[in-house]
Amino acid sequence: MTNQSFSSALTLNYNYLFHFARKLTGNDNDAQDLVQNTSLKAFRNREKLDDVRNFKAWITTILYNIFVSDYHKRRRRQELLATNGKSDAYFYNVSSCVNKGYDNLKSEDLLSLARKVGRKSFEAFELYLVGYSYQEIADMLEIAIGTVKSRINFVRSKIKDLYQHLSFADGSR
């Protein structure tokens, strides 16, 4: 089936499809969505239809199958919610990504405090904060692993001192 023949067949049968979808869904908005999803799926599979005379039955079957599969998805979701006792947010947050904004701000604050300590110690601490191991930092900076550990420990203790000094100065403790 060509694009043009598909388009003309869809135009001829649109009202029928919409009314059928309206009967299934119960409202105009859901019926429009259902007809649109059906049209897209039918267009993607238009090569499978051999005879244009069967278009109406073919696309009606696609529409009905989409409606039934969506109905089953909604039912499964409701059953899962009932058995798990979770809210709708459970389904929407499953594939969401983790917000790393707070971690990034914390890293920036640590780095700004570490810069005040000294350049050599800061280099080692910055690499450690990014995720490099002690050995990798030692290799990059061409220093002993013990020196790396002591520089990182030195920065940590200075940051603790600076943080405590800042906390007492603003009266938060």
C-alpha positions in Angstrom: 0.0 0.0 0.0 1.4 3.4 -1.0 1.5 6.4 1.2 -1.2 8.1 -0.9 -3.6 5.2 -0.9 -3.1 4.8 2.8 -3.8 8.5 3.4 -7.0 8.4 1.3 -8.3 5.2 2.9 -7.6 6.7 6.3 -9.5 9.9 5.4 -12.5 7.9 4.2 -12.7 5.8 7.3 -11.7 8.5 9.9 -15.2 9.2 11.1 -16.0 5.6 11.5 -12.8 5.0 13.5 -13.4 8.0 15.7 -16.9 6.9 16.6 -15.8 3.3 17.2 -13.0 4.6 19.5 -15.5 6.9 21.2 -17.6 3.9 22.1 -14.7 2.1 23.5 -13.1 4.9 25.5 -16.1 6.9 26.6 -14.7 10.4 25.8 -13.5 12.4 22.8 -9.9 13.1 24.0 -9.1 9.4 24.6 -10.8 8.5 21.3 -8.6 11.0 19.4 -5.5 9.6 21.1 -6.6 6.1 20.3 -7.3 6.9 16.6 -3.9 8.7 16.4 -2.0 5.7 17.9 -3.9 3.4 15.5 -3.1 5.6 12.5 0.6 5.5 13.4 0.8 1.8 13.9 -1.2 1.1 10.7 1.0 3.5 8.7 4.1 1.7 10.0 2.6 -1.7 8.9 0.9 -0.6 5.7 3.0 -3.0 3.6 1.3 -5.9 5.4 -2.1 -5.0 3.9 -2.5 -6.6 0.5 -5.9 -5.5 -0.5 -7.2 -1.9 0.0 -10.7 -3.2 0.1 -9.9 -4.8 3.5 -8.6 -1.5 5.0 -11.6 -0.8 7.2 -11.5 -4.2 8.9 -7.8 -4.2 9.1 -7.5 -0.8 10.8 -10.5 -1.5 13.1 -8.7 -4.6 14.3 -5.6 -2.6 15.0 -7.6 0.0 16.9 -9.4 -2.6 19.0 -6.1 -4.4 19.8 -4.4 -1.2 20.9 -7.4 -0.4 23.1 -7.4 -3.8 24.7 -3.6 -3.8 25.4 -3.9 -0.3 27.0 -6.8 -1.6 29.1 -4.8 -4.5 30.3 -1.8 -2.2 31.1 -4.1 0.0 33.2 -5.5 -3.0 35.0 -2.1 -4.5 35.8 -1.0 -1.1 37.1 -4.1 -0.9 39.4 -3.5 -4.4 40.6 0.2 -3.7 41.4 -0.8 -0.5 43.2 -3.4 -2.4 45.3 -0.9 -5.2 46.2 2.1 -3.0 46.8 0.3 -0.2 48.5 2.2 2.4 46.5 1.1 5.6 44.8 1.2 6.4 41.1 4.6 8.0 41.7 6.0 4.5 42.1 5.6 3.9 38.3 6.8 7.3 37.2 10.0 7.3 39.3 11.2 3.8 38.3 13.1 5.0 35.3 13.9 8.5 36.5 17.6 9.5 36.9 19.2 10.5 40.2 19.5 14.3 40.8 23.1 14.9 41.4 22.7 18.7 41.9 23.3 18.5 45.7 26.4 16.3 45.3 27.8 18.7 42.7 27.3 21.7 45.0 28.9 19.8 47.9 31.9 18.9 45.7 32.2 22.6 44.6 32.2 23.7 48.3 34.8 21.1 49.2 37.0 22.1 46.3 36.7 25.8 47.2 37.7 25.1 50.8 40.6 22.8 49.6 42.0 25.5 47.4 42.7 27.6 50.5 45.0 24.9 51.9 47.7 24.8 49.2 48.3 23.9 45.5 50.1 20.6 45.9 47.7 19.2 48.4 44.8 20.5 46.4 45.9 18.7 43.3 45.9 15.3 45.1 42.6 16.0 46.9 40.9 17.1 43.6 41.9 13.9 41.9 40.7 11.9 44.9 37.4 13.7 44.9 36.9 12.9 41.2 37.3 9.2 41.9 40.9 8.3 41.3 42.6 5.7 43.6 45.7 6.6 45.7 47.9 4.6 43.3 46.5 6.4 40.2 47.1 9.8 41.8 50.6 8.8 42.8 51.3 7.8 39.2 49.8 11.0 37.8 51.6 13.3 40.1 54.8 11.2 40.1 55.0 11.0 43.9 54.9 8.2 46.5 51.6 6.8 47.5 52.3 7.7 51.2 52.7 11.3 50.1 49.4 11.2 48.3 47.7 9.8 51.4 49.2 12.4 53.7 48.3 15.3 51.4 44.7 14.1 51.2 44.5 13.6 54.9 46.0 17.1 55.4 43.4 18.6 53.2 40.6 16.7 55.0 41.7 17.9 58.4 42.1 21.5 57.2 38.6 21.4 55.7 37.2 20.1 59.0 38.9 22.9 60.8 37.7 25.5 58.3 34.1 24.1 58.5 34.1 24.1 62.3 35.5 27.7 62.3 32.7 28.8 59.8 30.0 27.0 61.8 30.9 28.7 65.1 31.3 32.1 63.3 27.8 32.1 61.9 26.2 30.8 65.1 24.8 27.6 63.5 26.2 25.4 66.3 
